[in-house]
Amino acid sequence: MNKTYKHFHRIVWAGVILAACVIVFGGFVRLSNAGLSCPDWPTCYGRATWPVQEHEVAAANASFERAVEVGKAWREQFHRHIAAILGLIVLGLCLLEAKRRARAVWIPVACAALVAASIPTYMYWHHNPAFALAAAGILGLIAFAVRSGPVPYIRFTAVLLAVIIVQAMLGMWTVTWLLKPVVVMAHLLGGLTTFSLLTWLAWRSTPNAALVHVDAGLLKRLLWLGLVLLAMQIALGGWTSANYAALACGTEFPKCLGAWVPAHDFHEGFILWRGIGVDYEGGVLDGPARVAIQLAHRGMAVVVGLYLLALALKLLRTPGLMYWGSLLLLAVLGQIALGISNVHFGLPLWVAVAHNAGAALLLFIVVGLLARLRRPERDTVLDTSA
């Protein structure tokens, strides 16, 4: 069996950095209301880049119902381009691992080819065949992962590539389904899932990165619970943003609209599916429904914040993990401060984007510790007596 490519972990770390950039810039695109600035996909007003010159803008305005806003269009299309580069990096990682198994590299190549063929198929309005091609590629990668042998990262990279493809499809539906909240939330979760998987792979593949500790088992159980709670809070944050409910309570904190429990409608606020064809830009929910979403996000923030603070203190008291405990403590306190600032200052763009980046930082810390913590190996005592 061939060894892992010697620069494999360096390529993965490049993917981690680029994934973080995609997440932060994607938050900037969404929060600056540029999510529908390119009405088609994967092109932008029929172009690989975006209209810039006056004649290009005029031609685009004549062909599309949505008028060109150059200042926003470049953000959306540039975000797509860097996401595509990230996809190519993950494809490269999958191919590097597949080469380690005899006559296996053609499988991810064929799956990638099916997905690539689905893009022009979609562009020519053959949507059902395009979806079938993409689904075949995804299922092929999953089957490849399931049937792969004991090569360390071949299964992981195949699943990671499948996740990237699903994430691209969610990006497409974000545009074509006009910022449907459940899709926007899923797209955010998909991006952070991709980042988390790359973070895990980067630490696992980096030589001598393990943190050996006798309490690794307990700490990993605590970290897993923290990860679940954090994922729930991120989903609520995505739902809040997608429904434009960040300022549903005005600029008051901790009260909301002058009360501790203002008028709210949780049933209306958490209906996930409302059909296709509605333009969700700016939000469609009434005040009480948005208030309910904001209250849920704040309430869960208290639970997650207290748990992660307690976990940070646990790490601070654990020999060899003081640095990571300090980093987690600062990240949690910073994220709380950014969340309050979002409300108090009326959702400034830079604060909202930093709050998005803070979620990624928390995931980096928790997932990184999960990847690195190991129990010490038991010594094997050999009986050499006669």
SVG drawing of the C-alpha trace seen along z (x, -y; Angstrom):
<svg xmlns="http://www.w3.org/2000/svg" viewBox="-48 -52 62 73">
<polyline fill="none" stroke="black" stroke-width="0.4" points="0.0,0.0 1.4,-3.4 1.9,-6.0 -0.1,-9.2 1.3,-11.9 3.9,-13.7 2.3,-17.1 -1.2,-15.8 -1.7,-17.6 -0.4,-20.9 -3.0,-20.7 -5.7,-20.0 -4.6,-23.1 -4.9,-25.2 -8.4,-23.9 -9.1,-24.8 -8.0,-28.4 -9.9,-28.7 -13.0,-27.2 -12.8,-29.8 -12.5,-32.5 -15.6,-31.1 -17.6,-31.1 -16.7,-34.6 -17.1,-36.1 -20.4,-34.2 -21.6,-35.8 -20.6,-39.2 -22.6,-38.4 -25.7,-37.4 -25.6,-40.1 -25.0,-42.8 -28.2,-41.7 -26.2,-40.5 -27.5,-36.9 -29.7,-37.5 -27.4,-39.9 -26.8,-37.2 -30.2,-35.9 -28.8,-32.9 -26.5,-30.1 -23.6,-29.3 -23.2,-32.3 -23.9,-35.9 -26.2,-37.5 -25.0,-35.0 -21.3,-35.7 -18.6,-33.8 -17.6,-36.9 -20.2,-39.7 -21.3,-42.7 -19.0,-45.7 -19.0,-47.9 -22.1,-50.0 -23.0,-48.0 -22.7,-44.8 -25.0,-46.2 -27.5,-47.4 -27.5,-44.0 -28.0,-42.2 -30.9,-44.5 -32.6,-43.8 -32.3,-40.0 -33.1,-39.6 -35.9,-40.9 -33.6,-41.9 -31.6,-45.0 -27.8,-44.8 -26.1,-46.1 -22.4,-45.8 -21.4,-46.6 -23.3,-43.5 -23.0,-41.2 -19.2,-40.9 -19.6,-39.7 -21.9,-36.9 -19.9,-35.7 -16.6,-36.0 -18.0,-33.9 -19.0,-31.2 -15.5,-31.3 -13.6,-30.8 -16.1,-28.0 -15.4,-26.3 -11.6,-26.5 -12.3,-24.8 -14.2,-22.1 -11.2,-21.4 -8.9,-21.2 -11.2,-18.6 -11.4,-16.7 -7.6,-16.7 -7.4,-15.3 -9.9,-12.5 -7.9,-11.6 -4.6,-11.5 -6.1,-9.0 -7.9,-7.0 -4.5,-6.5 -3.4,-4.4 -6.0,-1.7 -5.4,0.3 -7.5,-0.7 -9.7,-2.9 -8.9,-6.4 -11.4,-6.2 -14.3,-6.0 -14.1,-9.6 -13.1,-10.8 -16.3,-9.3 -18.4,-10.7 -16.9,-14.1 -17.5,-13.9 -21.2,-13.2 -21.5,-16.2 -19.6,-18.4 -22.0,-17.2 -25.0,-18.2 -23.9,-21.9 -24.3,-22.6 -27.4,-20.3 -28.9,-22.6 -27.9,-25.7 -29.9,-24.6 -33.0,-24.2 -32.9,-20.4 -33.3,-20.5 -34.5,-16.9 -31.7,-15.2 -29.2,-17.6 -30.4,-16.7 -30.2,-13.0 -26.6,-13.3 -25.5,-15.2 -27.4,-12.6 -25.6,-9.8 -22.3,-11.4 -23.0,-11.9 -24.4,-8.3 -21.4,-6.9 -19.0,-8.7 -20.9,-7.4 -20.8,-3.9 -17.1,-4.3 -16.5,-5.4 -18.5,-2.5 -16.7,0.2 -13.2,-1.2 -10.6,0.7 -8.5,-0.3 -6.7,-3.2 -6.8,-5.9 -8.5,-8.8 -10.0,-7.5 -13.4,-7.1 -13.2,-10.5 -12.2,-12.4 -14.9,-10.7 -17.6,-11.7 -16.1,-15.2 -16.3,-15.6 -19.9,-14.4 -20.6,-17.1 -19.0,-19.8 -21.3,-18.8 -24.4,-18.9 -23.2,-22.3 -22.9,-23.6 -26.5,-22.4 -27.7,-24.3 -25.9,-27.4 -27.8,-27.0 -31.1,-26.5 -30.4,-29.6 -30.5,-31.6 -33.2,-29.8 -35.6,-29.4 -35.1,-33.1 -33.4,-32.9 -35.8,-30.3 -34.9,-30.3 -34.6,-26.5 -32.2,-26.4 -30.2,-29.5 -29.9,-27.9 -28.9,-24.5 -26.3,-26.3 -24.7,-27.9 -24.7,-24.6 -23.2,-22.9 -20.4,-25.4 -19.5,-25.0 -19.8,-21.2 -17.3,-21.3 -15.0,-23.5 -15.3,-21.2 -14.5,-18.1 -11.5,-19.7 -10.3,-20.8 -10.6,-17.3 -8.7,-15.9 -6.0,-18.5 -5.3,-17.7 -5.5,-14.0 -3.1,-14.0 -0.6,-16.4 2.4,-14.5 2.8,-14.6 -0.3,-16.6 -1.9,-14.3 -2.7,-15.5 -2.2,-12.4 -4.0,-12.6 -5.3,-10.1 -8.7,-11.9 -9.1,-12.0 -12.2,-9.8 -14.1,-12.1 -12.9,-15.2 -14.0,-13.9 -17.5,-13.1 -17.8,-16.6 -16.6,-18.0 -19.1,-16.0 -21.9,-17.3 -20.5,-20.8 -20.4,-20.3 -24.0,-19.2 -25.1,-22.2 -23.0,-24.5 -24.5,-23.0 -28.0,-23.6 -27.2,-27.3 -25.6,-27.8 -28.7,-26.4 -30.8,-28.8 -28.5,-31.7 -28.8,-30.7 -32.6,-30.6 -32.6,-34.0 -30.5,-35.5 -32.5,-33.8 -35.8,-35.2 -34.3,-38.7 -35.1,-38.4 -31.9,-39.7 -33.5,-43.0 -36.9,-41.6 -36.5,-42.9 -35.2,-46.3 -32.0,-47.3 -32.9,-46.2 -31.0,-43.7 -31.7,-41.7 -35.3,-42.8 -37.2,-42.5 -39.6,-45.3 -39.7,-46.6 -40.7,-43.3 -39.1,-40.1 -41.6,-38.0 -43.2,-40.1 -45.9,-38.9 -44.5,-35.9 -45.6,-33.2 -43.3,-30.1 -45.6,-28.1 -45.4,-30.6 -41.8,-31.3 -40.6,-27.7 -42.5,-26.6 -39.7,-25.2 -41.4,-24.7 -43.6,-27.3 -43.6,-26.2 -41.5,-27.5 -41.9,-30.8 -41.9,-33.3 -39.2,-35.9 -37.9,-35.8 -35.5,-38.7 -36.3,-41.0 -38.3,-38.3 -42.0,-37.4 -42.8,-36.7 -44.8,-39.1 -43.4,-40.7 -44.5,-38.1 -43.0,-35.2 -39.7,-37.0 -39.7,-37.8 -40.1,-34.1 -37.1,-33.2 -35.0,-35.9 -36.1,-34.7 -35.2,-31.1 -31.8,-32.2 -31.1,-34.1 -32.4,-31.4 -30.2,-28.7 -27.3,-31.1 -27.5,-31.2 -27.4,-27.4 -24.6,-27.0 -22.6,-29.9 -22.8,-28.5 -21.8,-25.0 -18.9,-26.1 -17.6,-28.4 -17.8,-25.5 -15.9,-23.4 -13.3,-26.1 -12.7,-26.2 -12.4,-22.4 -9.7,-22.6 -7.9,-25.4 -7.6,-23.0 -6.4,-20.1 -2.6,-19.8 -1.4,-20.4 -4.6,-21.9 -4.5,-25.4 -3.8,-27.0 -6.9,-25.5 -9.0,-26.3 -7.9,-29.9 -8.6,-30.1 -12.1,-28.6 -12.8,-31.0 -11.8,-34.0 -13.7,-32.8 -16.9,-32.2 -16.7,-35.6 -16.0,-37.3 -18.9,-35.6 -21.3,-36.6 -20.0,-40.2 -20.5,-40.2 -24.0,-38.8 -25.0,-41.5 -23.3,-44.2 -25.3,-43.0 -28.5,-43.9 -27.3,-47.0 -25.8,-48.7 -28.4,-47.7 -26.6,-45.0 -23.5,-46.7 -22.2,-44.7 -18.7,-44.2 -20.0,-43.0 -22.5,-40.6 -19.7,-39.2 -17.4,-38.8 -20.2,-37.0 -20.3,-34.5 -16.6,-34.1 -16.8,-33.5 -19.0,-30.5 -16.3,-29.1 -13.6,-29.7 -15.6,-27.9 -16.0,-24.9 -12.3,-25.0 -11.4,-24.7 -13.9,-22.0 -13.4,-19.9 -9.6,-20.3 -9.6,-19.0 -11.8,-16.1 -9.4,-15.2 -6.2,-15.5 -7.1,-14.1 -5.9,-10.5 -5.7,-8.2 -2.1,-7.0 -1.3,-3.6 -1.1,-0.8 2.4,0.6 2.7,4.2 4.6,6.2 6.4,9.2 7.0,12.1 10.6,13.1 11.0,15.5 12.0,19.0"/>
</svg>
